[in-house]
Structures are given as C-alpha cells and as structure tokens.
Amino acid sequence: MTPRHAVSRSAVVHARRKRALYRRRRVAASGVLAAVLLGLLLATHTIGATASTSAVTRRVAARSRRSGTGHGSHPWSVSSWLASLEAKVKGKPGHLQPGSNPSVLPGPVLIADRNNSRLLLVDPKGRILWQFPRPGDLAAGQTFLSPDDAFFGPHGRHILATEESDFVISEISVRTGHIVWRYGHPGVAGSAAGYLDNPDDAMLLPNGNVISADIKNCRLLYLSKTSIVPLHVYGETTPYCYHQPPARFGSPNGMFPMTNGDWLVTEINGDWVDEMTPAGRIVHSVHPPDIYYPSDSNEVRPGVFLTAAYTKPGVVEEYTAAGKVLWRYAPTGAAALDEPSLAMPLPNGDVLLNDDWNDRVIVVDPHTDKVVWQYGVTGVSGTAPGYLFKPDGVDLAPPYSLDMRHASTMGIPPFTATSARSTARARVAATG
C-alpha cells in the first residue's frame, strides 16, 4: 500500500509544468499592464504637448494678426489704417456745427488740441477717428504736453508734434500709438546740443531727418535722429532775435516746404517771410501786407503764399512774392478770428485754419468769405466730442497731408554729420 505523501514521478513533472505555465502567464499579464500604462503615459504627454503647441500657435497667430505679417494677413498700410478707423465710426453721428458741409474736405483733419494736450484725427463728418495719447500710449514717466503743431511724415506712418512750451519735439508712430523718438528735454529750455527753446512746426523729411524752427533761440535746425548735435543750424544761436537772414532770424516760427525745393520761413520780429534754399541762401524776403505777427506762412502755388496773423481780431491773407494781396479774410464782430496761427490751402481752393482762442477749426470759402465747415464751439472750450481747447495746428490725413504732397520736391539740406562737426570746430576756434 502506497503512503499518502508518496507521489509518482509523473505527477511531480506535471506539477512543475503547471507552476511554470502560471509564472509565464503572470509575467505576460504584467507586461500587458506595463504596456497599457506606458501607452497611457505617452498619450497624456502627446495630448499635453499638442495643447501646449496649440497655445503657442495661437499666440504667434495673434501677434501676426496684430503686426500684419502672418500667413494670410494683409501688410499694414496707412490707407488700411484709415479705412479701419472709418469703419469703426460708420453710422455714428458727427459733431460739426450747424451749416457745415463735410464734402469740402478731402479727408480727415489732424488737430493739435493744445490746451487739452492731445492730438485728434477728425473725419469730415466731425467724428473722432483716433486720439493721442490714449491710456497706455505713454511710457512710465513720459509726458505729452501742449502740442502746438503736428504733421504727418512724408510716408504717413508717423506724426511729428512740437510741444512748444514744453521744449520738445516728439515723433509718434500711428501704428503703435507710442512716441518713438524725441528731441529736447521736457520742461527745460536751452540752446546747447539736445536742447530747444520754443520749437515750432517740426517736420519729417523723406530721408528721415527733421527740420524745425526754434523760436526763442532765433534759429532753424536740421536734425538727425542719431545725434543730439544738429546737422546744421541756420542763423546764430542767440536770445536776441532780429531780421538779418541768413545770419540772424527774427524769432522764426515756421519753415514750410515749397514746390521748387526751397523753404518758406516766417519771422515774427519785423513781420517777414523769406524764401530760403536748403543750403541757406535767401532768395527773397517780403512783408505780408498789413500783417502784424505773421504765423506759419506756406505756399498756395508757385509765387503765392498764405499767412495767418496771430492777432485779435485775426487775419488770413493770400499774397504774391511781390507783396500784392490776392485775398484777405478779416471778419469783424461775432465772426472775428481770435489769434489764428495756421491756415492751409485745400485741394478745392478753400482754406483750412485753426482759430486758436475761438476753440475751433474751420474751413473758409474764399469766394464767399463764409465758414463752410466747423469743428468746435466758438469761444467754448471742452474735451467732449465736438469741443476743443485752443487748437494750435492742423494737417490733412494722407495722402493730402502737407509732407506727403511735398515729398517728391522737398529740398533736403546738403549737410551731414561730418560738416556739422567741421562747423562746430570752426565756431569754437572763432570764439576761442
């Protein structure tokens, strides 16, 4: 009889085989589980990476849309910028004074709203399209005070504003709404390199340089954006201003381009208007007839000039280089002008002007002497739409802006950084 613990050899072999099969199945199951866990891990990583990539792609696409450089986007242009501004106000009411005719203007008007310390772009219907500065436009600690003139550059992408009583010139990018270049020291007047004393009517040239009157330093400046040292100084830098061009200028308050490549300079002291070549030679000087305190004289057409008298009551006058009056606008009574500082010809023959202390910008028809367009309430200052506070400068939006109309004929001064250093050394030697 076989004991209970006795096992045959075949049974032992069978048991061993059974245990080995169990171990193989357990390892296989572990492998499958590991593979499943690895797959889940890889899938999670892939999903996260895809989500992260999608987020980056969205950010890049957003930047591309803003910059206009992405795939499928349209490059930024001044015309598209203006069109987008007009689209935002389409159907909204304007803020013109009664009797205004929007059709007299070829496009929007840029207004230097001096005592409100802002620039406004107003369309012919009296709707504000754009304003500077807006919240976030100025950097920390940066100011923009009392702009007395502002002009689009020759390409329309920038605006050059003179902050006369703050002694600086500021270049503003219309695309970003930020100041991208500045000359002068805010709040500090001076005559040394990098300083100004009542700058006026600064303009961008096609070569990127800047030309400006510097009233209380009795001079005109040709500036580079790469140096605080002027490329050229027209006239002697002195606080004693009188008419003896080109050696001395009598408080020059404007230097405007002419179609022949020369520049038209206005001198307050002595009531003079001078035609000057880019090299500084005086072609002729004339007194605007019966104008006292001439301001910002500019060319209507070859041989015909337009000057505003910064007086109360004010005057606007067209005259020839020989001093013959062609048109004079000097209304009296309630219609009188109050220290207008800039009048500009429009393509249709009308005249656009800022009537400073009447807090308005108007268009006058020289054939009827009637105001045919007005933004701002006469004699009432304010910040709300339809109101201004001592507007001190105007320009038309591109392509009708002053610099763009003269870009192809604008006279470039023949001075360089090398000639500026030579002139500076000569002056030091002469005074030493």
Secondary structure, DSSP 8 states (H G I E B T S, - for coil): ---TT---HHHHHHHHHHHHHHHHHHHHHHHHHHHHHHHHHHHHHHHHHHHHHHHHHHHHHHHHHHHT-STT-----HHHHHHHHHHHHTT----B-TT--GGGSSS-EEEEEGGGTEEEEE-TTS-EEEEES-TTSS-TT-------EEEE-TTSSEEEEEEGGGTEEEEEETTTTEEEEEEEBTTB---STT--SSEEEEEE-TTS-EEEEEGGGTEEEEE-TT-SS-SEEES---S---SBTTTB-SSEEEEEE-TTS-EEEEETTTTEEEEE-TTS-EEEEE--TT-SSEEEEEEEETTEEEEEE-SSS-EEEEEETT--EEEEE---GGG---S--EEEE-TTS-EEEEEGGGTEEEEEETTTTEEEEEESBTTBB-SSTT-BSSEEEEEE-TTSSHHHHHTTT-------HHHHHHHHHHHHHHH-
